[in-house]
């Protein structure tokens, strides 16, 4: 493997934020600010031409999986997503996974997506955080009846589905019932996700830990049941005590980059290449956010389109000074380290709910 971030020969997995459009206003999402759409967020999406330029036949032969995640948007909100997913499958990508809130489009659209994602490893992960009386408390603007109709249509058309359940205080009593419903409907698996997002930027700066989010329409709180709580809560307190401050830990911790280790790259909805989804998010955050300030320095140094896949070839970008030298050197203390690296890939702390420590996936025996 390359001594820098990754050489193109090392790339095996691609994560994509296809669009910045979404129908929801989830309180802890980067696209939301004070319960409203982030005013700094441009609305856009990747085109089929972007995919045709980026995913050359040579690259496609090396790619094992493509994951459509949602830094800012939901792929189902896009007008061209079916065509783009169809293109990837025609290239022979063996595994395509789509993450969605499930309350967009019609049952017919989801049946068509099931016909596109026809491989044994293809699937849709539906983010459904509760039942009819609770899912909308975090997934603001969602309609549970529409989610049930869409997921049923996808599964009945042969689609492979996973139910992702993000646990909060208001829905922790429904985990068992939701898993039983998932089994009855024919979901292949059920994922319990423990969020660390209650620890926000103010907490990092003040060396305190929050367990409540008051912005938005419905205040939300961390779960009270110990087994549903993120390990990051206790880890955060221990690290502040051990190092004197979060800042001291972040500046000195050893970085074990998850994306480098797995051979993964991230492409955002503006066709920018990033080492990971966490480094790709800050570009549209509030100007006072430390991660955004770090991003401003990066763009000022290299230019606003230095990582654009509309202006540069993927191989050339991975060989760019920042990917090849500057970023990896910062992990060892050489230069200014991006805050996201310490938060998600520091050896003693894991901010993401998608890690093995903060997620449990159970296979389901469908009754259908």
N, C-alpha and C positions, 0 to 999 in steps of 0.2 A: 504493500500500500504506500501511496505517496507520503513523503515526509512533510508536505504542506497540508492543506485541507484535504483535497481529493484531486487526483488526476482523472481524466475522463474515462480511463480504463477501469477505474475503481468504482464507478457509479453503477449501482444495482437497483436503487429504489428512488422514486421521484414523488415528492409531495407537491400538490398544486392547490392554490387558492384561486379557483377558476374565475370568480366574480366577487365584487364588493357588495352586490345587491343581496338583500335578505328581507323577509317580511316581518321579522321579529326585532324586539328591542330588549334582549337579555341584559340585565343590569351589569354583569361582570364581563361583557363582551367589549372588545376594543372598538367596535363600531358605535358604541353607545356612550354618551356623555351627559350626565345629569338626567337620565331618563329619556333623552332624545338622541336622534342621529348625530353622531360625531360631525361637527361642521367642517372639520379638516379632511374628511374622507371623500375622495373623488369616487364617483360611481362609474364603474367600467367592468370589462371582462375580457378574457382572452378570446381571440378569434380562431377559426379553423386554420387560417393561414399561419398563425403563431405555432400551432401544433405541427403543421406540416414542415415548418422551418426548423423547429427545435428537435422533433423526434425523427431524425434521419433513420433510414433502415439500419445503418451501422450501429447507432445508439440503441435502437429498439431491440436489436438482437441481444444486447447485454442487460436490458432492463427486466427485472423479475417482477416488479410491482409498481403500480401507480396508485397513490392515495389522494383523493379529493377531499381535503380538509377545509376548515372554515376559519381562517384568521379573521376575516372580515365579512365573508358572505356565505351563501348557501348555493351550491352548484345548481340546485333545482330552480333557483330564481332566474337562471339564465335562459335566453331564448335560443341559444345554439348548443346547449350542452349535449343533447342526444347525438348530434352530428360529430362533436368532438370525441365523445366516448366511443362512438362507432368507429371512428378513425383509428383510435388506439387499439381496439380489439382486432381490426383488420390488419394492423401491423404485427399482431401476434403477442401482444403483452399478456402474459399468463394470468396476472392477478390485477384486477381493477376494483378498488374499494371506494365507495362514495359515502360521505358523512352528511346527514341531512336531518332537519327537524321534522320532516315528513308532512308539513301542513301546507306545502306549495303544490301547484299543478293539480291535475285531475287523476282519478283512478286509471283512465286510459293512458295518460302519460307514463304512469308508473308501470303499467303492463308493458308498454313499449320499452322502457328501460330494462325490464326483466329479460326481454328478448335480446337486448344488446349485451347485457352482462350474462352471457350464457356459459362462461367457463366455470369449472368446479371450484376455483378459488375466488371468483368474483362475488361481491356482496355489497349490501347497503347497510350502514350502521345508522339506525334511527335514534336520534337523541330525544328520548321521551322521559321526562323527569317527574313521574308521578302518574296519576289517573285523571279522570275528568274534572275533579274538583281541585287539583293541585298543579297539574303540569303548566298551566298558564301563569302561575305565580312567578316562575322564573322565565319560562318561555313566553314572554309577554307578547300578546296578539295571536298566539296560536289557538287553533280550534281542535279539541280532542276528537270530536266526531269525524272531522276531515282526516286527521292523522290515522285513525282506525280504518277508514275507508281506503286510504291510499296504501297503507301497509298491507292490508288484506289483499288488495288487487295485485300488488307486487309479488306477494308470496304465492297467491293462487296461480299466477302466471309463470311460476317456476323460479322466482327470484330467491336468492339466499339472503336472509336478513338477520341482523343482530340488534337487540334492544339495548341501548346505552342509557343507564339510569344514574344521573348525577344526584348525589344524596345531600339533602338539606334537612333542617329541623322540621320543616312543614311537610315533608314527604317520607321521612324515615320509617313511619309506621306502615307504609304501603309497599315496601320492597317485596315482601313475600307475595302479596296479591298481584303485583305487577309481573313478577316472574311466572306465576301460574297462568296469567293471561297470555303472556308471551308464548308459553308452551302450548296453550290451547289454539293460538292463532297460527302456529307453525314456524315461529322464529327458531333459528338454529342454535342461537346462543343468547345469553343474557350477561351484560357487563355492568358491574357495580363500580362506579367511579367516585373516588373521594377527593373533593376539591381542596386545593390550598389557596384559592384566590381570595379568601378573606384577608390574607396577609397582603396588603396593597402597598403602593409606593410610599404612602405616609408612614406606614408601619416600619418599612425598611429604614427610613430616615430617622424615625424616633426610637427604633429598637424595641418596639412594642408589638403585640400580636392582637389583631382584631378577629372577631367571630361574628360580625354582623355587618350587613351592607344596607344602608338606609336610602341610597339614591334610587330613583325610579318609582314606579307605581306601587310596588309591593315590597316592603322591607323583607330581607331574607337573612337567615342565620345558619351557622354551621350546625351539623347534626349533634345531638346530645349522646347518642348511643356510641360508646367507645369504638366498637368494631367498624363503624361507618365514618370515623373521623380520619382525616389525612394525617399521616405520620409527620408531615411537614410542620404541623403546629408545635409538637414537642421538640422537633429538631431545631426549629427556629429559636426557641427559648434557650436551648442548650448551647447553641452556637454563639448567641449574644453573650451568654454568661462566660463561655470559654475564651472568646476573643475580645471581649470588652465592648464590641459593637458589631453590627452587621457589616458595616463598611470595612472593618479590619478583616473579617472573614472573607468577604467578597474579593478583596485585593490580594489575598494570599493563598486561597484554597487551590488545590490541584484540580485542573480541569480534565475531565474524561469525556470528550465530545461524543454524544450519542450518535449524531449523524455521520461523523467521520468513521466511527467504529462499524456502523452498519452499511456504509457506502450510499448514503442518502443525500439528496439535494432538495432544495425548496424553490419553487417558482411562484411569484405572486401574480395578482390579477392584472398588473401592468407589465408582465413579462420580464420582471427583474429576477435575477438569480441571487439567492441567499444561501448561506450554509444550512440554515434551518428555519422553521416557522417562527421561532422565538426571536431571532434576529431580524426577521422580515416584518414583524409587527410594528416596531416603534416609529417607523417613518411617518405614520399618520396620527401619532399620539399628540397630546397637548404639548405646546412648545416648552413648558416648564418641566416636563418629565425628564429625569436624568437620562433615560434610555434615548429619548428624542434628541437631547443635547449631544449625546455621543454620536448619534446618527448624523446630525448636522455637521459635526467635525469630519466625519467620514466622507460625506458628499462634497464638502468644501475642499477636501484634500484631493479627491480623485475625479470630481465632476459628477453632475447629476445623473448621467447615463452610463457611468462606469461599469455597472453590472446589468445593463439592458440586453436582453436576448433579442430585441428588435434591432439593435445596433451592432451587436457582437456575436461571434460564434461561441457556443458553449465551451468548446475546448480552449479557446483563447481566454475566456473569462476565468476558467479554473486555473489558468496559468498566470492570471493577473497577480501583481505584487501583493494585493491585500489577501487574496485567497491562499497564495503560495507561501507568503512569509509573514506579513504583518499580523494577521489574525492568529495563526498558530504560535507565533512568538509571544503574543500577549497572554496566552494560557500559561506560560512559564514565568511571567513577570516582566517580559520585555515589551514595554509600551503600555498604552492605556487599554485595558481589557473591557470589552462590551459588558455592561451589567447583566445582560441576559445569560451570558455564559456561566457566571457564578450562581445564578438563580436556578438554572435547569441542569447544569452538568458539573457543578461542584461536587467533589467526592462525598461530602457529608450532608448535602441538602438537595432535594428534588422538588421543584415547584409545580411540576405538571401532574395532572390527575391521570395521565395516560401511562405512567410508569408502572412497572410490575409491583412496586410497593404500594401504590395508590389505586390500583385497579384489580378487580377480580372478575374473570370471565368463566362462566359456567356453560357447558354444552347442554342443550335442552333436548329431551325426547319428545318430539311432536306427537300430539294425539290425533292429528289429522291423517 
